[in-house]
């Protein structure tokens, strides 16, 4: 069965309307999905009615699943599924409130980064709650030749903590203590990453996690990073997803940055289930 797809932007991201992820996806169809995933980077499966077991089963076909956040921020019985929500039960948030609030690629602060992220919409606010995506292949390809030469062979420095990053702010309650406890050692990745499947080159930096450039003084590195970030979010390189109930969205962290746009009140409930698959070391 060929996929029924509609483009969501000029260069990347598509909606798929004829796949039911609550049923078994045979190997031929799955192979087709993987091919489109690599080429289009962001897939939106419309009108899904799935339970946690369906999300886990489909996500796991892309690789080993990660266990994210604290135990009380995961779906009971399904520790592979993290809850992203501003909903409270008995006065306590049931999930992670301020997740993904600045442009980033998931887990780029680790040596082995995330391959794919999957979100399923259970509850949506009346206003706001969009998710924005940036095409990192398109961003690199749009760079002038002189900038491409400046970053060739260079390594970006990535760090999890927000405390030493002037481009971001701590937005969650108790966030400063959280990041003091969970700061990581700096890791470096190529600023220009090669996709391990397609072979295409793309930028692999983000305002959230990239805090410098190895062997480059900050006086030169920070303006250069600002220039790269501007190309990432330039018109034509981004897609802003406005959620509808039943949307199941997945994206390729090897070639996409994303951010949660916020814009909803704390009593306007948003509830998403997240799964993520382990990736490899960028090259």
C-alpha positions in Angstrom: 0.0 0.0 0.0 1.6 3.3 -1.1 1.7 6.0 1.5 -0.8 8.8 1.1 1.3 11.9 1.8 0.7 15.7 1.8 3.7 18.1 2.1 3.7 20.3 5.1 6.5 22.6 3.9 8.4 23.2 0.7 11.5 21.1 1.5 10.7 18.7 4.4 7.9 17.3 6.6 4.9 15.4 5.4 1.5 14.3 6.7 0.6 10.6 6.3 -3.2 9.8 6.3 -3.6 6.2 5.5 -1.6 4.3 8.2 -3.1 3.0 11.4 -0.4 2.6 14.0 -2.7 0.6 16.3 -2.4 -2.3 13.8 0.6 -4.3 12.7 2.7 -2.4 10.2 4.1 -5.0 7.8 7.7 -5.0 6.8 7.2 -3.6 3.3 5.1 -0.7 4.7 7.6 -0.1 7.5 10.5 0.1 5.0 8.6 2.7 3.0 8.0 4.7 6.2 11.7 4.5 7.0 12.6 5.7 3.5 10.3 8.7 3.8 11.5 9.4 7.3 15.1 9.8 6.2 14.1 11.9 3.1 11.4 14.2 4.8 12.7 14.1 8.4 9.4 15.0 10.0 6.4 12.7 9.7 2.9 13.5 11.0 0.6 10.5 11.2 -3.0 11.8 11.3 -6.1 10.5 13.1 -4.3 7.9 15.3 -6.1 6.1 18.1 -3.2 4.3 19.9 -2.5 3.0 23.3 0.9 3.0 25.1 1.7 -0.5 23.9 1.2 0.6 20.2 3.5 3.6 20.7 6.2 1.5 22.3 6.0 -1.3 19.7 6.3 1.1 16.7 9.0 3.3 18.2 11.1 0.3 19.2 11.4 -0.8 15.5 13.7 2.3 15.0 16.1 1.2 17.7 16.4 0.6 21.5 14.2 2.9 23.5 15.5 5.5 26.0 14.3 5.9 29.6 13.8 9.6 30.1 13.1 11.9 33.0 12.1 10.7 36.5 10.0 7.6 37.2 7.0 9.7 38.3 7.1 11.5 34.9 6.5 8.3 32.9 3.4 6.3 32.0 2.8 3.6 34.7 3.7 0.2 33.3 5.5 1.8 30.3 8.7 3.4 31.6 9.8 4.0 28.0 7.0 6.6 27.6 7.6 10.0 29.2 4.7 12.3 29.9 4.9 15.9 28.7 2.1 17.9 30.4 1.1 20.8 32.5 -1.8 18.8 34.1 -1.8 18.3 37.8 -3.2 15.5 40.0 -3.5 16.1 43.7 -1.5 19.3 43.3 1.4 17.7 41.5 2.3 17.8 37.9 1.9 14.4 36.2 4.7 15.0 33.7 7.5 17.3 32.5 6.1 20.8 32.2 8.9 22.8 30.4 10.3 20.3 27.9 11.9 21.4 24.7 11.5 25.1 25.2 14.5 26.2 23.1 15.8 25.0 19.7 17.7 21.7 20.0 18.4 18.2 18.8 17.6 15.6 21.5 20.5 14.4 23.6 23.1 16.2 21.6 24.9 16.7 24.9 25.8 13.0 25.0 28.5 11.2 23.0 25.8 8.9 21.5 22.8 11.0 20.6 19.1 10.4 19.9 18.0 9.0 16.6 14.2 9.5 16.5 11.7 11.2 18.8 8.0 10.3 18.8 5.1 12.4 20.3 1.4 11.4 20.5 -1.2 14.0 21.4 -3.7 13.0 24.0 -4.9 16.4 25.2 -4.4 19.8 23.6 -4.8 23.3 24.8 -7.3 25.7 23.2 -4.5 28.1 22.4 -0.8 27.6 21.7 1.2 24.4 22.2 2.8 24.3 18.7 6.1 22.6 17.9 8.5 24.1 15.4 11.1 22.2 13.3 14.2 23.3 11.5 15.7 21.5 8.5 19.4 21.2 9.2 20.2 19.9 5.7 18.5 22.9 4.2 20.3 25.2 6.7 23.7 23.9 5.7 23.0 23.9 2.0 21.9 27.6 2.2 25.2 28.7 3.8 27.5 30.9 1.8 30.7 29.2 0.7 32.9 31.3 3.0 31.0 30.2 6.1 31.1 26.5 4.9 34.9 26.9 4.8 35.0 28.4 8.3 33.2 25.5 9.9 34.6 22.7 7.8 36.2 20.2 10.3 35.2 22.2 13.3 33.7 20.7 16.4 30.8 22.2 18.4 30.9 22.0 22.2 27.6 20.7 23.7 26.4 20.9 27.3 23.2 19.9 29.0 23.0 22.5 31.8 21.3 25.8 31.0 23.2 27.6 33.8 26.3 28.4 31.7 24.4 29.1 28.4 23.5 32.8 27.9 21.2 32.0 25.0 18.6 30.2 27.2 16.8 30.7 30.5 15.7 28.3 33.3 12.0 28.2 33.0 11.0 25.2 35.1 10.3 25.6 38.9 13.4 24.4 40.7 15.3 24.4 37.5 18.6 25.9 38.8 18.9 23.1 41.4 18.0 20.6 38.7 20.7 21.7 36.4 23.3 21.9 39.2 22.6 18.3 39.9 22.5 17.1 36.3 25.2 19.1 34.6 27.2 16.9 32.2 30.8 17.0 31.0 31.2 18.9 27.7 31.1 16.7 24.6 32.1 17.7 21.1 30.4 16.9 17.8 31.1 18.0 14.2 29.4 21.2 13.4 28.7 19.7 10.0 27.2 16.3 10.5 26.9 13.5 7.8 23.7 11.6 7.9 24.6 7.9 8.3 21.8 6.7 6.0 21.5 9.4 3.3 25.0 10.8 3.4 23.7 14.3 3.2 25.5 17.0 5.2 23.7 19.2 7.7 24.4 21.5 10.6 24.5 19.9 14.0 24.4 22.8 16.5 21.6 24.3 18.5 21.1 27.4 20.8 20.0 25.0 23.6 23.0 22.7 23.8 25.9 24.2 21.7 27.8 26.5 24.0 31.0 27.0 22.0 33.4 25.8 19.3 36.5 23.7 20.1 39.8 25.5 19.7 38.2 28.8 18.8 38.1 31.8 21.1 34.5 32.9 22.2 35.0 36.3 20.6 35.0 34.5 17.3 33.0 31.4 18.1 29.8 33.0 19.5 29.1 35.4 16.6 29.7 32.5 14.2 27.3 30.3 16.1 24.7 33.1 16.1 25.1 33.3 12.3 24.5 29.5 12.0 21.5 29.7 14.2 20.0 32.5 12.0 20.4 30.3 8.9 18.7 27.4 10.8 15.5 29.4 11.4 15.5 31.4 8.2 12.3 31.3 6.1 12.1 28.1 4.1 14.1 26.1 6.6 11.3 25.8 9.3 7.9 24.2 9.7 5.6 25.0 12.6 3.2 22.2 13.5 -0.2 23.0 14.9 -1.4 19.9 16.7 -4.7 18.2 16.3 -5.9 15.4 18.5 -4.7 12.0 17.3 -1.5 13.4 15.7 1.5 11.1 16.1 4.6 13.0 15.1 8.1 11.7 14.7 11.3 13.4 13.6 14.9 12.6 12.8 17.3 14.2 15.4 20.2 13.6 13.0 18.9 16.2 10.6 16.3 18.3 12.5 16.2 20.8 15.4 12.9 21.4 17.1 11.4 23.5 19.9 8.2 23.7 21.9 6.6 27.0 21.3 4.5 27.3 24.5 1.8 30.0 24.4 -0.8 28.3 26.5 -2.0 28.9 30.1 -1.2 26.6 32.9 -4.9 25.6 33.3 -5.2 24.9 29.5 -4.1 21.3 29.5 -1.6 19.8 27.1 -0.7 16.1 27.4 1.7 14.3 25.0 3.3 10.9 25.3 7.0 10.8 24.2 9.2 8.0 23.2 12.8 8.2 21.9 15.3 5.8 20.3 19.0 5.7 20.9 21.2 6.9 18.1 24.9 6.8 17.5 27.9 9.1 17.6 27.7 11.9 15.0 30.5 12.0 12.3 
